[in-house]
Each structure stands twice: as structure tokens, then as C-alpha cells.
Amino acid sequence: MNTNWQTLAALGVVFITLTIFLVQLAKPKKKPNCGHRCGCKKSDRLS
């Protein structure tokens, strides 16, 4: 097998990037109205 190390490195970077995107896509979305003391305008009105 005569593969260049740069080819393997590029495939590794693509694999890692794809994994990060898929993990971010699988995470549950945050609700826009958090209701906590996060500094957003909705939480300021509640306190």
C-alpha cells in the first residue's frame, strides 16, 4: 500500500469535522425563552 501521509491526514481531518457536525446536529435544540438569569431580555423582565 503506497499511500501518502498527507492523504491519510486529510481524510482524518474530514472524518473529525464530519463527526463534529453530526454531534452538533444530534444535540437537542435550546428553547429560545430560557427563563433563567442568562442576561437576555426575557429573564430580566421576570426578576
C-alpha positions in Angstrom: 0.0 0.0 0.0 1.6 3.2 -1.2 -0.4 6.0 0.4 0.9 9.4 1.1 0.8 10.5 4.7 -0.9 13.8 3.6 -3.8 11.8 2.1 -4.3 10.0 5.4 -4.1 13.3 7.4 -6.6 14.9 5.1 -9.0 12.0 5.5 -8.6 12.2 9.2 -9.4 15.9 9.2 -12.5 15.3 7.1 -13.6 12.5 9.4 -13.2 14.6 12.6 -15.0 17.6 11.0 -17.9 15.3 9.9 -18.1 13.8 13.4 -18.3 17.3 15.0 -21.1 18.4 12.6 -23.1 15.2 13.3 -22.7 15.6 17.0 -23.9 19.2 16.9 -26.8 18.2 14.7 -27.9 15.5 17.1 -27.9 17.7 20.2 -31.3 18.9 21.4 -32.0 22.5 20.5 -32.2 25.1 23.2 -35.6 26.8 23.7 -35.5 30.5 22.8 -37.1 31.6 26.1 -34.7 30.2 28.8 -36.4 31.8 31.8 -33.2 31.8 33.8 -30.8 34.6 34.7 -28.8 34.5 31.5 -28.9 38.2 30.7 -31.5 38.0 27.9 -34.4 40.5 28.0 -37.0 37.9 28.9 -35.1 36.8 32.0 -34.7 40.5 33.1 -38.4 41.0 33.0 -39.1 38.0 35.2 -36.9 39.2 38.1 
